[in-house]
Amino acid sequence: MPEKTAGTLVGDKPAAPKIAMPRRPAGTLYRGREGMWSWVLHRITGVAIYFFLLVHILDTALVRVSPEAYNAVIDTYKTPIMGLGETALVAAIGLHALNGLRIILIDFSRWGTKHQRLMFWIVIGLWVVLLIGFVPRQFMHIFGAH
């Protein structure tokens, strides 16, 4: 009878280990799907809003230092480029706010977790509807067609 050693019989070749392709975990949010894009957009809009608030605080504080400089800065905000920037700001705030509500529903309800993909598309739909109501009016203001 052959002698047994560490899991193989003497004289037998050890079996080659089977290497399987890694399986994609089911149910994850961040695999290039709606959950990942929601996460990315939420971070981008949050950072953009943060920098807007920083600039806004600084330019408002300028009024105490030099009212003339403050007026000069405010005059630069009346250009079409800044009007487009305001449009982007409103879009960022709207998306950030609606997605924040979606995140609250995901965090605090089982229903939200199960339907996070559907809620992403609802958020995008509501955001587009709100922008359709805002952007034409804003463009009329920016480009002089009051």
C-alpha positions as CSV (number, residue, x, y, z in Angstrom):
1,M,0.0,0.0,0.0
2,P,1.4,3.4,-1.0
3,E,2.4,5.9,1.7
4,K,0.1,8.9,2.1
5,T,1.6,12.4,2.3
6,A,0.1,15.9,2.4
7,G,-3.0,15.2,0.4
8,T,-1.4,13.2,-2.4
9,L,-0.4,9.7,-2.9
10,V,3.2,9.0,-3.5
11,G,3.8,8.7,-7.2
12,D,0.7,10.6,-8.1
13,K,1.0,14.0,-9.6
14,P,-0.6,16.8,-7.5
15,A,-3.8,18.1,-9.1
16,A,-3.4,21.6,-10.6
17,P,-5.5,24.2,-8.8
18,K,-8.5,25.4,-10.6
19,I,-8.5,29.1,-11.3
20,A,-11.9,30.6,-11.8
21,M,-12.7,34.0,-13.2
22,P,-13.8,36.3,-10.4
23,R,-17.5,36.7,-10.2
24,R,-19.1,40.1,-10.3
25,P,-20.8,40.6,-7.0
26,A,-24.6,40.8,-7.4
27,G,-26.4,43.9,-6.0
28,T,-23.5,46.3,-5.8
29,L,-24.2,49.9,-6.7
30,Y,-20.8,51.0,-8.0
31,R,-20.2,48.8,-11.1
32,G,-20.7,51.4,-13.9
33,R,-24.5,51.4,-13.4
34,E,-26.9,54.0,-12.1
35,G,-25.6,53.9,-8.5
36,M,-22.0,54.6,-9.6
37,W,-23.1,57.5,-11.8
38,S,-25.3,58.9,-9.0
39,W,-22.3,58.7,-6.6
40,V,-20.0,60.5,-9.1
41,L,-22.5,63.2,-10.0
42,H,-23.3,63.8,-6.3
43,R,-19.6,64.3,-5.5
44,I,-18.9,66.6,-8.6
45,T,-22.0,68.8,-7.9
46,G,-21.1,68.9,-4.2
47,V,-17.6,70.1,-4.9
48,A,-18.8,72.7,-7.5
49,I,-21.3,74.1,-5.0
50,Y,-18.6,74.2,-2.3
51,F,-16.3,76.3,-4.5
52,F,-19.2,78.6,-5.5
53,L,-20.0,79.2,-1.9
54,L,-16.3,79.9,-1.1
55,V,-16.1,82.5,-3.9
56,H,-19.5,84.0,-2.9
57,I,-18.3,84.5,0.7
58,L,-15.1,86.1,-0.5
59,D,-16.7,88.5,-2.9
60,T,-19.3,89.5,-0.4
61,A,-16.6,90.1,2.2
62,L,-14.9,92.4,-0.3
63,V,-17.6,95.0,0.3
64,R,-16.1,95.8,3.7
65,V,-12.6,96.1,2.3
66,S,-13.4,98.2,-0.8
67,P,-16.9,99.0,-2.0
68,E,-15.4,100.1,-5.4
69,A,-13.6,96.7,-5.8
70,Y,-16.9,94.9,-4.8
71,N,-18.8,96.9,-7.4
72,A,-16.2,96.0,-10.0
73,V,-16.5,92.3,-9.2
74,I,-20.3,92.4,-9.3
75,D,-20.1,94.0,-12.7
76,T,-18.0,91.1,-14.0
77,Y,-20.9,88.8,-12.9
78,K,-23.2,90.5,-15.4
79,T,-21.5,89.0,-18.4
80,P,-23.1,86.2,-20.6
81,I,-20.3,83.8,-19.5
82,M,-21.2,84.3,-15.8
83,G,-24.9,83.9,-16.8
84,L,-24.1,80.5,-18.2
85,G,-22.1,79.8,-15.0
86,E,-25.3,80.6,-13.0
87,T,-27.2,78.2,-15.2
88,A,-24.7,75.5,-14.5
89,L,-24.9,76.4,-10.8
90,V,-28.6,76.0,-10.7
91,A,-28.4,72.7,-12.6
92,A,-25.8,71.5,-10.1
93,I,-27.8,72.5,-7.0
94,G,-31.0,70.9,-8.5
95,L,-29.3,67.6,-9.2
96,H,-27.5,67.6,-5.9
97,A,-30.7,68.3,-4.0
98,L,-32.8,65.7,-5.8
99,N,-30.1,63.1,-5.5
100,G,-29.7,63.9,-1.9
101,L,-33.4,63.1,-1.3
102,R,-32.9,59.8,-3.2
103,I,-29.9,59.0,-0.9
104,I,-32.0,59.7,2.1
105,L,-34.7,57.2,0.9
106,I,-32.0,54.6,0.2
107,D,-30.5,55.0,3.6
108,F,-33.7,55.0,5.6
109,S,-36.0,52.6,3.9
110,R,-36.0,49.1,2.5
111,W,-38.1,50.3,-0.4
112,G,-35.4,52.8,-1.3
113,T,-32.7,50.2,-1.4
114,K,-34.8,47.9,-3.6
115,H,-35.7,50.7,-6.0
116,Q,-32.6,52.8,-6.1
117,R,-32.2,52.4,-9.9
118,L,-35.7,53.5,-10.6
119,M,-35.3,56.5,-8.2
120,F,-32.1,57.5,-10.1
121,W,-34.1,57.8,-13.3
122,I,-36.9,59.6,-11.5
123,V,-34.4,62.1,-10.2
124,I,-33.0,62.6,-13.7
125,G,-36.5,63.1,-15.1
126,L,-37.5,65.6,-12.4
127,W,-34.2,67.4,-12.9
128,V,-34.7,67.7,-16.6
129,V,-38.3,69.0,-16.1
130,L,-37.1,71.6,-13.7
131,L,-34.3,72.7,-16.0
132,I,-36.8,72.9,-18.9
133,G,-38.7,75.4,-16.8
134,F,-35.6,77.4,-15.8
135,V,-33.1,77.4,-18.7
136,P,-35.2,79.2,-21.4
137,R,-36.1,82.0,-19.0
138,Q,-32.5,82.3,-17.8
139,F,-31.2,82.4,-21.4
140,M,-33.7,85.2,-22.2
141,H,-32.3,87.1,-19.3
142,I,-28.7,86.4,-20.3
143,F,-28.9,87.1,-24.0
144,G,-31.3,90.1,-23.7
145,A,-34.6,88.8,-25.0
146,H,-36.6,89.9,-21.9
